[in-house]
Amino acid sequence: MSVCASRWMTLLAAGMALCVQSPPALASGPATATLLSMEPGDIACYLQLKDANGKSVSQMADFELCETGKSMVGKTVALTYSNARVMAASCQGDVNCKKTETRALVTRLTATGAKAATPATPPSLCTANEAIVFTCSTGAKVASVCASRDLSPKAGTATYRFGAPGAMPEMSLPEVPQHPSRAVYGQTETFAAGGGAWLRFTRGAHAYIVFTGIGKWGKGGAVAEKAGVIVEKDGKRIAVVRCRGKETSELGPDWFEKAGIAHRQEEFLFPD
């Protein structure tokens, strides 16, 4: 899943993308436990645990763990928690409900005695003086969204770049750097067992929409991720450039607020 620490999995976690929040921390569960079972639900992956005292404990987790953690069922594991924004319980699974709440979710499971693997960081076209908002490999090329370090609701810039790693970008939008509230727009999406975010950059008749999301898009309704760049011309989708491997993404409600980008109600369909 997206590298996620203060970011979106990266994605509004009403299923997907988990936007990790800063303290204050919420109460979390046991540090170690036996993992009895795991099952994807409407807003998270649900773990059934047995703690050191033999007590059965239910715990919400990042959706990705329902896929990556299957091999740990029946084993004693160490659990890592992070605050994340998820669909509010009052929504009762309503896909149109936009209410969220902050919960402590398990974001990593590590077999006792084993060292947790560190996800590889995708290449980016951002400079050392910029923060990576989004980046992924599309094969021979890289798609990145880079923000200036001074980004705030009133200052800073955000730029979309596409090209070969280590070379001058083939495309850089906007062509004249400016504050994202004047150059781009986007929004977060929430739906049952998933969610995501997208950000649109335009040049003339063309639009380039960076997206990342997670939902029941896999075989048999399994939870799966999608990320990449959609290309439009005159409002019509003409190409989808998909990420290969893991993407890094900060896209989500916290970043939109930081960038001063107002929520824009617009229908967005994640590509098949």
N, C-alpha and C positions, 0 to 999 in steps of 0.2 A: 504494500500500500504506500501512499505518499509518505515521504518522510514527514513526521508530524510532531513538532514540539512548538507550541505556539502557532500551530498552523492547521490547516484543513486537510485531511486524509483523505487530509487533509482536506476540508470540506465540512460543513455543518453536519454534525453527527446525527441528525434525525435519521439516521441510517448510515450515513457514509462518513463522510469527511469529517474528521473530528477536528474541531478548532480548539486547540489546547489553550487554556486560559491561565492567567497569572494567579498567584495566591490572592485572597485567602484560600487555602486548600480545604476541600471537603473531607468528611470522614471517609476513610477507605476500609477495605476488608483486610483479611489476614495477609501477612508478608509471605508466608509459605503455606501450602495446603496440598491435599491430594485432589487432582482434577478428576471428577467422576464422570462428567458429561458436558457437552456444549451444544447449543442450539441457536440458530439465528432467529431473532424476533422482529417486531415492527420497528424498534428504534435502536437496537443494539444486539450484540451476541450475548447470550445468557449462559453463564458458567454455573455448574453445580459443583461445589467444593466440599471437602471434609477437612476441617482445620486440625491443629495439633491436639486439640482436646476431643476429637472425634465428633464434633458438632457439624451438622450439615449447614452449609452456607450458600446462598445464591448471590451471584455478583454479575453486574453488567460489564461488558467488555467491548472493545473495538470490534467492529464487524469482521475485520480481516482475520482476527484470531479464530473465527469459526472455520476458516479455511486452512490457515497455516499451523494451527495448534492441534489438529486432529491426532497427530502422532503422540501427543503428550497425555491423552486420556488414559487414566489409570496410573499415572506417575505423580510423584511429588514434585511440585513446581514452585519456583519463586515468582511472585507477582509484582509487576511495576504498575503504579497507578498515575493517572494524570486527570486534571479537571477538564471536562469537555462539555460542549453545548449540544444538547439532544432535544428532540421533539418533546414538548411538555406532556406530562401524563394526562392533563386535562384535554388534550387533543383527541385522545382515545383512538389513535391510529388514523385520524382524518387526514388524507393526503393534502388537503387544501389549507390545513391549519398551519399558521406561521409562528405560533407560540413556541418558545424554547425555554429550557431550564438548564442549569449547570449541575452536572453530576460527576462523581469520581468513577472513571472507567479503568478497567485493566487494559493497558496498552502493550504489555509484553509478558510473555510466559517463558521462563527459563527452567529447564530441567535442573534439579538440584545437583550441584557439583559441576554443571556445564557452564561455559562462558557464552553469554549472549552474542549472537552475530551482529556486527555493525553493518547496516545497509550501505551499499555502495552509493556514492553521491553522483548523480548524473552530471555530465559536462554542462557548462553554461556559456553564454556569450556575454555575461555580465563582467564588468571590470572590478578591480579590487576595491574601488571606491563606491561600489553599488551593492545593494542587498538583492538577493535572488528571491523574486516573488513566485516564479514558476520556471521550471526548466525540465526538458526531457530530450532524449535522443529519438530521432525519427528514422534512424538508420545511418546514412552518411552525413546527415544534417542534424542541427540542434535548433529547437525552438525555446526561446527564453523571454521572460518578462523581468526587467530589471528596474529597481527603484533607487533613487538617490538616497543617501543616508539621512538627509534632513527631511524626508517625507513626513508631511503632517496634513491636516485638513486644509491648510492654507498655503503650504509651501512644498517645494520638491517636484520631482518628475517621475514618470513611469514610462518605460519604453519596451516595445515588442521588437525582438530581433530574431532573424532566421538566417541560418547559413552553416557553413562547415566549421567545426570546432578548431580554434587556433587561427582562424582567418578572419578577414574583415567581413562583417555581416552582409549578406546579399540584400537584406531588407531591414530597415529600421524605422519604426513608426511610434509616434508621429515624427515626421521628418524634421520638424523644429521642436526641440524638447519643450514641454510645457506641463503644467500641473494636470494630473489625470482627470480631475473633475471637469476639465475643459476639453479633454482629448479622447477619452474613452468612457464607456459605461458597461455595466454588467450587473449581475445579481446572484444571489444564492438560490438554490432550489431544494425543496424538501418533499419527500414522498415516502410512503411506507417502505421500510427496510432499505432506505437509501437517501441520497442527497448529493449535492454537488455545487459547483460554482462555475461561472463563465465570465469572460472579459472580452469586450469587442473593441478592436482597433480598425479604423477605416482609412482608405486612401482612394479618393475618387469614387468610382462605381464599385470598388472592391472592399470587402470587409474580411478581417482575419480574427476569428473568435477562439481564444484559448479556453479550453474546458477541462474539467476534471470532476469525476463523480464515481459513485458506487451504488449498486442496486442489484436487484434480482435479475441480472442479465445473463447469467451463466446457464449452462445446460441444466434442464430440469428446474429452473428457477433458482439456481445457486447464486450466492452473492459474488459479484465480479466487479472489477473496476474498468473505467474508461477514461482516457485522457488523450489530448492531442490538440490539433488546430483545425477548425472548419474554415473553408474559404467560400465566400459568397460573392456573386456578381449581380448587381441590380436587385439585391434582396433574395436571390435564388442560390441555394447551396450547390456548388459545383465541384467541391473536392473535400475530402476528409484526410488529413495527415495525422496518423495515429502515433502515439508514443510507443516505443519499444523498450520494454523493461520498466523500471520504476521511475516515476516522476517525482520531483521535489515541488511542493506547492504550499504557498501561504494564503492562497485565495480562500476567502470566507468572510463572514460578517465583520470580524475584528479588523481584517486588512482593509475592507471597503470603508469602514468607519475611519480608520487611520488615514486613508487616502482621500477622504472627503467625497467619496462617490455615493451619491444618493441611490437608494433602491429604485430600480426601474421595472415596473410591472410589464413584462413582455414574455410571450410564450417561447419557450426554448425546448427543443426536442434533442435529447442526446442521440447521437448517431447509432445505428444498429451495428 
